[in-house]
Every structure is written in C-alpha cells, then in structure tokens.
Amino acid sequence: TFRWKDYRVDGRTRNKTMTLETDEFTRRFLLHVLPGGFHRIRHYGLLANPSRRANLAKIRELLDGAPASIGRSANDIATVAVWPTFVCRHCGSPMIIIDILQRSRPIRAPPVERAHA
C-alpha cells in the first residue's frame, strides 16, 4: 500500500492510497527506470514550455503539406555520412539516433574516504 497524489482532483480527495500485488507494483515502478546509459530529458527542444504551442502549430502545418523534394545528384548521396544502425532488442525495428550527448562530468561524485580519529 502506498500514497499517491491525483493532480486532476482538487480538495480533500487529492491524496489517495493504492494497494497492489508486489509484481504489479514492481512492474509499474520499473516503467520509470531508464536502461543503463540513458539520461532523461524532460520537455526539451520542440516541447519546451515557452514555445510549445507555436512549435506544435508549425509542426501540424508542415505535416499537412507535401514534403519538399531535395534535388541531389548521385555524387552528393555517396558523400553523405551513414549513421550506424542499431536494432531494438524488443521489437526488432531500427533505432534512429537523434543526437549523442557527451557526459560533461560524473552524475554522482565518488564517495569521499574519511580518516577515523
């Protein structure tokens, strides 16, 4: 049994309790854990709050139109860098790399050893 807050409700019924079987609680909890090597970025880029409404309107407008054709010759296509293809181990479809973020510093500092006096 655990407490949770229902943000859709105001007033005294906002805080609720839920009882789940151990397996179901663990399954729901692990939905929020990222695999190793991944870093969560919330509302980054197109969905950033200051420009979300305008960006979504522009995206919808562009999706309704026909895609622009790009005139490339065979020589231009040969010089384009090819990204490595990674395949999802769960569904088998290719993963698309959007960006690779380099780690600037360790997420957690190593523990400091203290001398015992």
C-alpha positions, -999 to 999 in steps of 0.1 A, spaced: 0 0 0 13 34 -9 1 70 -11 -1 90 -44 -14 124 -54 -41 127 -81 -33 161 -97 -66 160 -116 -86 164 -84 -86 194 -60 -95 193 -24 -96 165 2 -97 136 -22 -65 146 -40 -43 123 -18 -52 87 -24 -39 52 -14 -34 22 -36 -27 -14 -28 -11 -36 -54 5 -70 -56 42 -70 -53 47 -80 -90 24 -53 -103 40 -26 -81 75 -36 -93 63 -36 -129 48 -1 -126 78 12 -107 103 -1 -133 84 17 -161 100 49 -147 136 35 -146 157 41 -177 181 15 -191 218 20 -183 235 47 -204 203 67 -210 196 101 -194 161 115 -190 154 149 -206 121 164 -198 103 187 -223 134 195 -243 135 212 -277 102 214 -296 82 207 -265 99 232 -242 72 252 -224 80 288 -237 74 279 -274 54 246 -272 21 260 -286 38 278 -315 60 248 -323 32 223 -323 11 245 -346 40 248 -370 46 211 -369 10 203 -377 11 229 -405 42 213 -420 28 177 -417 -3 187 -436 18 199 -466 36 178 -491 73 170 -482 97 192 -501 118 173 -527 155 176 -523 175 176 -556 206 156 -550 229 140 -575 244 105 -571 277 121 -561 261 140 -533 244 109 -519 277 90 -519 294 116 -497 267 117 -470 278 101 -437 260 69 -428 249 65 -392 253 31 -376 220 12 -374 210 -2 -340 182 -26 -338 158 -27 -308 162 -59 -289 125 -60 -280 106 -53 -313 134 -56 -339 128 -22 -356 158 1 -363 165 28 -338 170 63 -350 198 83 -334 187 119 -330 217 132 -310 246 118 -289 251 137 -257 286 136 -242 288 134 -205 305 165 -191 310 153 -155 301 123 -134 265 122 -123 274 111 -88 307 121 -72 328 92 -59 325 87 -22 350 106 -1 370 85 23 372 99 57 400 91 82 388 77 115 403 95 145 
